Amino acid sequence: MRKRSQVKKSGNGVRLVDDVTAANAKLIKRLSENENVESAWYFNGSVYGKCGDKRVKFDILDDIIAKIRRKSKTLSGYESENSDVE
């Protein structure tokens, strides 16, 4: 939306949201309730979560805690580059 920033700045209480599936909405809720995830959002058909200084893409079937552990190890350089992590 071209005028998105103008609408947000207007302060009239209008909120713009994407059309999120029920499954992705539940995933965002689960991520928001997890203490390791600072924030969760939907962008271009995918769900993301912020874990520390890392942005992680999640799927509805993911084990959230296991994925956070794998991502933090991979991004910290503890695992090899040939791991199965995205």
N, C-alpha and C positions, 0 to 999 in steps of 0.2 A: 504494500500500500504506500503510495507516494507521499501522502499527507500524514502518515502515522505519527511522526514526531510532533507535528503541529497539533494534532488531536490530543496527544498525551500532555502537551504543555498547556493546553487551554484550561485545564483544571476544572472541567465541568463534570467530572465523575464518570466519563465514558471510558470503558475498558475494552480493549481489543484482544480477542482470543482466537486461537486456531481451533479448527474442528478436530478434536482429539478422540480417538476411539475409546471405548470403555476400558479395554485392556490396557492401553497406554496410560489412561487416567489413573488406573489402579497402580500401575508401575510407578508413576510419578509420586503417588501417595506413599507407597512403600519406601521409595527412595527418600522422601522428605522426612519420614519417621525414623530412618536409620541414622544413628549418631555419627557415623563416619562420612555422611554425605551432607555438605553444607547447603547445597541448593540443587534443585532438579528442574529441568525444563524440556519442552518439546520444540524441535526445530527441524523443518524440512522432512517430516515423517519419521523422525527418530527421537528417542528420549536420551537425554544426557544428564549426568550428575557431576557436581564438582566435589572432588575428594582431595582436600588439601589444596595444593596448587595445580592439580591435574584435572582435566576434563575427560570423563569416561563415557563412552556410548554404551547404553544398556538395551537389552532385548527383553521381551516379556517373559521369556523362559529362563533368564539368567538367575543364577544363585548370586545375589548381590554381594554378600560378604566374600565369597570365593573370588569373584571377579575383581573386587577392590584389592584383595591381597595379591592376586596375580598381576594386576596392573601396576601396583605400587612397587613390586619386586622388579618387574620388567623395566619400568621407567627409571628405576634407581640403578639399573645396571647389574642386578644380582643374577638374572637369568640370561641364558644365551640368546642370541638373535634368532635362532631357529626354533624358538618356542611356538606353541600354538596360539598365543595371545594375539589378538588383532592389533 
